[in-house]
Amino acid sequence: MKILLVKLSSLGDILHNLPVVWDIRRTYPDAQIDWVIEEAYSQLLEPLKTTESFKGIDRIISFSTRRWKKELKQGYFSKVFREFSELKKQLQITSYDIIADTQGLLKSALIAKLAKKSVQGQIVGIGNRTEGSGYEPVARWLYDQSTQVPLRYHAVDRSRAVITEALKMPLPDRDTHPPRFYPEDYLPSLKNQPNPLGLEQDQYVLCFHATARLAKSWPMEDWVQLAKEIHQQGLVAVFPWGNLTEKKISEQIVASLSDQSIVPRAFSIQEALILIAQARATVGVDTGLTHLSAILNQPTIEIYVDSPVWKTEGYWNSQIYNMGDLGRAPEFTEVIAQLEQLLVPPIG
């Protein structure tokens, strides 16, 4: 069995697609599993690459439409054409039995269409729009088989449904087969690496206030109050950012606080993995970096303001607390009360 997974972006979507690798391996332990992804997120897949002692992803095929768009505007047509030709070549090396597009966009469906199918091979994908998720119905025209999913379906479950139907496997039960993301030894390995910001392990809390959609933001004054509580616990509050606008907000929050709050430098996805693994806890809005903490099974509070909690809640671990919901932001007193419980040292 040769399988190509097509999940291109973004950070949270990639993370919520990781469990399908484990689902496939459970039934087809010797399958070849390749994954095509935007290069900006390929680091997320490195821990799942197949080694002598671990079977995961056999081949990561990366490219960058975002970079290509910039380079085309700058006139680098031949460079983009060469890289596109190389992408097509990589997608044609293997004859795939299943090409699974769990993104549901025209772009991802076109990438799936570029891949080479075996004689009986099929392109499979999502057959309908679900609430709160990006979906382009035209993508369905490029599939050989599409999977209908419930309108309200968790992002993890949606990907698992597409894969299991394509491979004629039973849909995993949440209780008996909860989603797995990374190998068991991955989190300890992250904890053993040098801290990218020189912070002391378990002595800081990451506060992910930034989000691509402003409606999902939690009020700045609430972040200030939260940081004060973090300080009272003897911990450092860290306010990361992803662009200059977000950096300015981080600086405004920290400006009214003590030296126990910091605005860090920019860091990579790999550095984010280490920082999250070594933090005492993570508090963040519905965004990829918060989901990264959740899938690492770290102490996490996910704050939902303008998105449905059922869509991406971290339901697989007792150290994850999902607060708020679509149109109902949690009060800062609720979040602080939950954080206090989360920071209580475990007995023994």
C-alpha positions as CSV (number, residue, x, y, z in Angstrom):
1,M,0.0,0.0,0.0
2,K,1.4,3.4,-1.1
3,I,-0.3,6.4,0.3
4,L,0.2,10.2,-0.2
5,L,-1.2,12.6,2.3
6,V,-2.0,16.1,1.1
7,K,-2.3,18.5,3.9
8,L,-0.4,21.7,3.0
9,S,-1.0,24.2,5.8
10,S,-1.5,25.8,8.2
11,L,0.1,25.0,11.6
12,G,-3.0,23.9,13.4
13,D,-4.3,22.0,10.4
14,I,-1.1,20.1,10.0
15,L,-1.0,19.1,13.7
16,H,-4.6,17.9,13.6
17,N,-3.8,15.7,10.6
18,L,-0.9,13.9,12.3
19,P,-3.0,11.1,13.9
20,V,-3.9,9.6,10.5
21,V,-0.3,8.4,10.2
22,W,-0.7,6.3,13.4
23,D,-4.2,5.1,12.1
24,I,-2.7,3.9,8.9
25,R,0.2,2.2,10.6
26,R,-2.1,0.3,12.9
27,T,-3.7,-1.5,9.9
28,Y,-1.0,-1.2,7.3
29,P,2.3,-1.3,9.3
30,D,4.4,-1.7,6.1
31,A,2.7,0.9,4.0
32,Q,4.6,3.6,2.3
33,I,3.4,7.0,3.6
34,D,4.4,10.2,1.9
35,W,3.2,13.7,2.8
36,V,3.2,16.8,0.6
37,I,3.3,20.1,2.6
38,E,4.2,23.8,2.4
39,E,7.9,24.1,3.3
40,A,7.2,26.6,6.1
41,Y,5.6,23.7,8.1
42,S,7.8,20.8,7.1
43,Q,9.6,20.9,10.5
44,L,6.4,19.7,12.1
45,L,6.8,16.4,10.2
46,E,10.5,15.7,10.9
47,P,9.9,13.9,14.2
48,L,7.6,11.4,12.4
49,K,10.1,10.5,9.7
50,T,10.7,6.7,9.4
51,T,14.0,5.5,11.0
52,E,15.5,2.1,11.7
53,S,13.5,1.9,15.0
54,F,10.4,3.8,14.0
55,K,7.8,3.6,11.2
56,G,6.2,7.0,10.4
57,I,6.4,9.1,7.3
58,D,8.7,7.8,4.6
59,R,9.0,10.9,2.4
60,I,8.2,14.6,3.0
61,I,7.6,16.5,-0.2
62,S,7.7,20.2,0.4
63,F,7.2,23.3,-1.7
64,S,6.1,27.0,-1.2
65,T,3.3,28.7,-3.0
66,R,3.7,31.7,-0.8
67,R,7.3,32.2,-1.7
68,W,6.5,31.5,-5.4
69,K,4.0,34.3,-5.4
70,K,6.6,36.7,-4.1
71,E,9.2,35.5,-6.6
72,L,6.8,35.8,-9.5
73,K,6.1,39.4,-8.6
74,Q,9.9,39.9,-8.6
75,G,10.3,38.4,-12.0
76,Y,11.9,35.1,-11.0
77,F,9.8,33.1,-13.5
78,S,12.4,30.5,-14.4
79,K,13.2,29.8,-10.7
80,V,9.6,29.2,-9.9
81,F,9.1,27.1,-13.0
82,R,12.1,24.9,-12.1
83,E,10.8,24.4,-8.5
84,F,7.3,23.6,-9.8
85,S,8.7,21.1,-12.2
86,E,10.7,19.5,-9.4
87,L,7.6,19.2,-7.3
88,K,5.7,17.5,-10.1
89,K,8.7,15.2,-10.6
90,Q,8.6,14.2,-6.9
91,L,4.9,13.6,-7.0
92,Q,5.4,11.3,-10.0
93,I,8.1,9.1,-8.5
94,T,5.7,6.7,-6.8
95,S,2.4,5.2,-8.1
96,Y,0.1,5.8,-5.2
97,D,-2.8,3.6,-4.3
98,I,-4.5,6.3,-2.2
99,I,-3.9,10.1,-2.6
100,A,-5.8,11.7,0.4
101,D,-6.6,15.4,0.4
102,T,-7.8,16.2,3.9
103,Q,-7.5,20.0,3.2
104,G,-10.5,20.3,1.0
105,L,-9.3,23.3,-1.0
106,L,-8.8,23.8,-4.8
107,K,-5.1,24.2,-4.3
108,S,-4.7,21.0,-2.3
109,A,-6.9,19.1,-4.8
110,L,-4.8,20.3,-7.7
111,I,-1.6,19.1,-5.9
112,A,-3.3,15.7,-5.4
113,K,-4.2,15.7,-9.1
114,L,-0.5,16.1,-10.0
115,A,0.5,13.0,-8.1
116,K,0.8,9.6,-10.0
117,K,-1.9,7.0,-9.3
118,S,-1.5,3.3,-9.5
119,V,-3.7,1.3,-11.9
120,Q,-6.4,1.0,-9.2
121,G,-5.4,4.2,-7.4
122,Q,-7.8,6.8,-6.2
123,I,-7.8,10.5,-5.1
124,V,-10.0,10.8,-2.0
125,G,-11.1,13.9,-0.1
126,I,-13.7,15.7,1.9
127,G,-17.2,15.7,0.3
128,N,-18.9,18.6,2.1
129,R,-18.4,21.8,4.0
130,T,-18.4,21.5,7.8
131,E,-19.2,24.4,10.1
132,G,-16.3,26.8,10.8
133,S,-13.9,25.1,8.3
134,G,-12.4,26.3,5.1
135,Y,-13.7,24.3,2.1
136,E,-14.0,24.9,-1.6
137,P,-16.7,22.6,-3.2
138,V,-14.9,22.7,-6.6
139,A,-12.2,20.6,-5.1
140,R,-14.6,17.7,-5.0
141,W,-14.7,17.6,-8.8
142,L,-11.1,16.4,-8.8
143,Y,-11.6,13.5,-6.4
144,D,-12.4,9.9,-7.4
145,Q,-14.1,9.4,-4.0
146,S,-15.3,11.9,-1.4
147,T,-16.3,11.3,2.2
148,Q,-19.4,13.0,3.7
149,V,-18.7,14.1,7.3
150,P,-21.0,15.6,10.0
151,L,-21.5,19.3,9.9
152,R,-20.0,19.7,13.4
153,Y,-16.9,17.6,13.4
154,H,-13.6,18.0,15.2
155,A,-10.6,18.7,12.8
156,V,-8.8,15.5,14.0
157,D,-11.9,13.4,13.4
158,R,-12.6,14.9,10.0
159,S,-9.1,13.8,8.7
160,R,-9.4,10.4,10.3
161,A,-12.8,9.9,8.7
162,V,-11.4,10.6,5.2
163,I,-8.5,8.2,5.7
164,T,-10.4,5.3,7.3
165,E,-13.1,5.3,4.6
166,A,-10.5,5.4,1.8
167,L,-8.6,2.5,3.3
168,K,-11.8,0.6,4.4
169,M,-10.8,0.8,8.1
170,P,-13.2,1.3,11.0
171,L,-13.2,4.9,12.3
172,P,-11.2,4.9,15.5
173,D,-13.1,5.4,18.7
174,R,-12.0,8.4,20.7
175,D,-11.8,6.5,23.9
176,T,-10.2,3.2,22.8
177,H,-7.9,4.8,20.2
178,P,-7.4,8.5,21.1
179,P,-5.4,10.5,18.6
180,R,-1.6,10.1,18.7
181,F,0.6,12.8,17.4
182,Y,4.3,12.3,18.1
183,P,6.4,9.4,19.3
184,E,6.6,8.9,23.1
185,D,10.3,9.8,23.3
186,Y,9.8,13.1,21.4
187,L,8.6,15.3,24.3
188,P,11.5,14.2,26.6
189,S,14.0,14.9,23.8
190,L,12.6,18.5,23.6
191,K,13.0,19.0,27.3
192,N,16.6,18.0,27.1
193,Q,17.6,20.6,24.5
194,P,19.0,24.0,25.3
195,N,16.3,26.6,25.8
196,P,16.2,28.9,22.7
197,L,15.6,32.0,24.8
198,G,17.8,31.1,27.7
199,L,14.8,30.6,30.0
200,E,14.8,28.3,33.0
201,Q,12.7,25.2,32.4
202,D,9.3,25.2,34.1
203,Q,9.8,28.8,35.3
204,Y,7.7,30.6,32.6
205,V,4.3,30.6,31.0
206,L,3.8,31.2,27.3
207,C,1.0,33.6,26.5
208,F,-0.1,33.3,22.9
209,H,-2.3,36.3,22.4
210,A,-1.7,36.7,18.6
211,T,-4.1,35.3,16.0
212,A,-4.6,35.9,12.3
213,R,-8.2,36.8,12.9
214,L,-8.7,39.7,15.3
215,A,-12.2,38.5,16.3
216,K,-10.5,35.6,18.0
217,S,-8.5,37.9,20.2
218,W,-8.8,38.1,24.0
219,P,-8.9,41.6,25.4
220,M,-5.5,43.2,26.2
221,E,-6.5,44.2,29.7
222,D,-7.3,40.5,30.4
223,W,-3.8,39.5,29.3
224,V,-2.3,42.1,31.7
225,Q,-4.3,40.7,34.6
226,L,-3.3,37.2,33.7
227,A,0.4,38.2,33.6
228,K,0.1,39.7,37.1
229,E,-1.3,36.3,38.3
230,I,1.6,34.5,36.6
231,H,4.0,36.9,38.4
232,Q,2.4,36.1,41.8
233,Q,3.1,32.5,41.1
234,G,6.8,33.4,40.8
235,L,6.9,32.7,37.1
236,V,7.8,34.7,34.0
237,A,5.1,35.6,31.5
238,V,6.3,35.4,27.9
239,F,4.4,37.1,25.1
240,P,5.5,35.8,21.6
241,W,4.5,37.5,18.3
242,G,4.5,36.6,14.7
243,N,4.6,40.0,12.9
244,L,5.3,43.7,13.7
245,T,1.6,44.4,14.6
246,E,1.6,41.5,17.1
247,K,4.9,42.5,18.5
248,K,3.5,46.0,19.2
249,I,0.7,44.4,21.1
250,S,3.1,42.3,23.1
251,E,5.1,45.3,23.9
252,Q,2.0,47.3,25.0
253,I,1.0,44.4,27.4
254,V,4.5,44.1,28.9
255,A,5.0,47.9,29.2
256,S,2.5,48.0,32.1
257,L,4.0,45.0,33.9
258,S,7.2,44.2,35.9
259,D,10.4,42.8,34.7
260,Q,8.9,39.3,35.1
261,S,7.2,39.7,31.6
262,I,9.2,39.6,28.4
263,V,8.7,40.1,24.7
264,P,11.0,37.5,23.1
265,R,12.8,37.6,19.8
266,A,11.2,35.9,16.8
267,F,11.6,32.1,16.8
268,S,11.2,29.2,14.4
269,I,8.7,26.3,14.6
270,Q,11.5,24.0,15.9
271,E,12.3,26.5,18.7
272,A,8.6,26.9,19.5
273,L,8.4,23.1,20.1
274,I,11.3,23.3,22.6
275,L,9.9,26.4,24.3
276,I,6.4,24.9,24.7
277,A,7.9,21.6,26.0
278,Q,9.9,23.4,28.6
279,A,7.2,25.9,29.8
280,R,5.4,25.4,33.0
281,A,2.2,26.1,31.1
282,T,0.8,27.6,27.9
283,V,-2.2,30.0,27.7
284,G,-3.4,31.0,24.3
285,V,-6.3,31.8,22.0
286,D,-7.5,29.5,19.2
287,T,-4.3,29.5,17.1
288,G,-1.7,27.1,15.9
289,L,0.9,27.6,18.6
290,T,-1.7,26.9,21.3
291,H,-2.7,23.7,19.5
292,L,0.9,22.8,19.4
293,S,1.0,22.8,23.2
294,A,-2.2,20.8,23.3
295,I,-0.9,18.0,21.0
296,L,2.3,17.8,23.0
297,N,0.1,17.1,26.0
298,Q,1.5,20.0,27.9
299,P,-0.5,22.0,30.6
300,T,-2.6,24.2,28.3
301,I,-5.5,26.6,28.5
302,E,-7.2,27.2,25.1
303,I,-9.2,30.4,25.0
304,Y,-12.1,30.5,22.6
305,V,-13.6,33.8,21.7
306,D,-15.0,33.8,18.2
307,S,-14.7,30.2,17.1
308,P,-16.5,26.9,18.2
309,V,-14.7,24.9,20.9
310,W,-15.9,21.6,19.4
311,K,-13.9,22.2,16.2
312,T,-10.3,22.1,17.7
313,E,-10.6,21.5,21.4
314,G,-7.8,19.4,22.9
315,Y,-9.9,16.6,24.2
316,W,-7.2,13.9,24.5
317,N,-5.4,15.0,27.7
318,S,-6.5,15.9,31.3
319,Q,-3.9,18.8,31.4
320,I,-5.8,20.7,28.6
321,Y,-8.6,23.1,29.5
322,N,-10.8,24.6,26.8
323,M,-12.5,27.8,27.9
324,G,-15.1,30.0,26.2
325,D,-16.8,29.3,22.9
326,L,-18.2,30.9,19.8
327,G,-19.5,34.3,20.9
328,R,-18.6,33.7,24.6
329,A,-15.2,34.8,25.6
330,P,-14.2,33.6,29.1
331,E,-13.8,36.2,31.9
332,F,-10.2,36.7,33.0
333,T,-11.2,35.5,36.5
334,E,-12.3,32.2,35.0
335,V,-9.0,31.7,33.2
336,I,-7.0,32.8,36.3
337,A,-8.8,30.3,38.5
338,Q,-8.1,27.5,36.0
339,L,-4.5,28.6,35.7
340,E,-4.1,28.4,39.4
341,Q,-5.2,24.8,39.4
342,L,-3.0,24.0,36.4
343,L,0.1,25.3,38.2
344,V,-0.4,23.3,41.3
345,P,2.6,20.9,41.5
346,P,1.6,17.3,41.0
347,I,1.6,15.1,44.2
348,G,4.8,13.0,44.4
